[in-house]
Amino acid sequence: MAGDNMESSSSMAVEPESPNKANVIELYKALAIGDTGIVSGLLIGDLEWWFHGPPRCQHMMRVLTGESVYTDFKFEPRSITAIDDCVIAEGWEGAQAYWVHVWTLKDGMITQFREYFNTWLTVKDLRPVDWEIRHDSPTLWQSQPRDLAKRSLPGLLLAI
C-alpha cells in the first residue's frame, strides 16, 4: 500500500509522483483558500458523484456546488495516494469526523468523485491475473485508523 502522509497542509508542497495526484493536491489547496476558478478548472462540468455516510455530512459536495463556503468544513488531507487513474485522500478531524475521497481523473480532469464519511474503506484490485498492470497484493489501499482505532464504523470495499 503506497501513500504519502501529510501531517499538515504545508507538506502538500512535496513533489507528487503523478500528475493526477498533483491535480488533486492543487484542488485541496484551492479549496482551502476558496479559489473557485482553480477548482472549476480541475472538474468536468458533469462530475459523477457518489456519497456514503450521514446525509448531513455531504460537506465536499456542498462546497463544490456552492451550497456552503469553504470555511464551513476544512478538508485537510492527512494522506494522499495515487493508484492508476484514481487518487485517494484521507483525513480526520478529532473523534467525530473521518473522511475518504476517491477522485478519478481522465486527461488531468476530475471526472468522478466518491465521498465516504465515517466509513472505513478498502480498495482492492480485482482485475484478472493476466491484466497488463498487476500489483503484489490485491489490497491497494485501506483506511488508516490512527485517531479512530476504537470507533466502530461501517466498512466498504471499492473494487477497481
N, C-alpha and C positions, 0 to 999 in steps of 0.2 A: 504494500500500500504506500503509494507515494504521496507526499504532501509537504507543504511549506507552512510552518507555524508562523503566525503573525501576531505577536504579542501586543502590538499597538498599531494604530493607523500609520505611524511614521515608518514602520517596517514594510509598508506596501511599496516603498520606493525600490525595493530589491528587484533586480532584473529578473523578470519571469522567463521561464524556459519555453513558453509557447506564445504565439500571437493571440490565441483565444484567451489565455489566462491574462495577458496584458490588457486586453479589451475589458475583461470583467473587473480587473483591478481599477482601470480607468473609470468604469461605471460607478464603483463604490466611492471613489474619490469625488466624482462629480455629484453623486447623491449627498455626500457629506457636506458639500458647500452649496447645494441647491442649484447647480448648473444644469438647467433643463435642456439647454442646447446640446451639450455633450451627451447627455442621457438619451435624448431623442435621436441623435446621430448614430447611436450604437444599437438601437432597437429597430426591427422591421415594423411597419405600420400595423400589420395584423398578427401581432405577437400571440402565439399559442401559450395559454396559461393554465396551470393546474395547481390546486391547493389541497393540503391535508392538514387539518387542525381545527381548533375552535374558530367559527366564523368571525368572531370579534378580533381575531389575531391576523387578519389578512393585511398586515402592515405594508409589505412591499408593493402589493398591487394598488393599495390606496395611494401610495407615493407616486407610482408610475402613471396612474390615471389622473393625478392632480387632486384627488379627493381629500388628501391630507398633505401637510407640508413636511419637508424632510426632517424637521426637528421633532415631530411627534414621536418617532421611534428611531433610534440611531442604530444603523446597521454597521457594526464594526467587526468584520470577519476575523476570527482567530486562526483560521486556516483556509487556504485556497489551493485546490488540487485540479490539475488539468488531466483529463482522460479522453483521448481521441478528440471528438468534437464537442465534448461536454466539459464544463468547468463547475466544480462543486465548491461552494463557500459554506463555512460553518461558523456559527457564533452563538454566544450565550451571554445573557445579562443577569447575573445573580441566580437565584434558585427558581425563578418562575418563567424565564424566557429562554428557550433554546430553539434555534432555527437552523435549517439547512436549505440552501438554494442550489438548484441544479439548472445551469444555463446551457442551452445548446446553441452552437454557433455554426453558421454556414457563410463562407466567404467573408469572415470577420464581423458579420452582423448577428446579433442575438435573435434567434427565430423562435425559441421556446423557453419558457420559464416554469420551473416547478418549485413550489414553496412548501416546505414541511415545517410545521410549528409544533414544538413539544412532541416530536416523533423521532425515534431512533431510525436511522436509515442505513441499509446495507446495499451496496452496488455490486452486482455480480455480472461477469461476462458469461453469457450463455450461448455464444456463437459456437458452431461445430469446431472440432479439433483441427480440421483442415483449413480453417479460416486463415486468411492472409496474415492477420495480426493476432498473436496469441500471447497471453500473459502466463506467468508461472503459476498463479493461483486464480481460481475463478472469482474470488472476492477481490475486487479492485479498490474498494473504499468502504469504510464504515464509520458511523458516528463515534466521536471520542468523548466518553462520559465526563472526565475530569471533575468539574464542579458539581455535576449532576449524577454522580455514580449511584447514589442511594435513592434516586427517584424512579418511580415506575411509570414508564411511558410506552405507548404503543410502538410497535416496530413494523417497518415496511421494507420490502425488497424491491429494488429497482433493477430490472434486467436490461442490459444493453448488448 
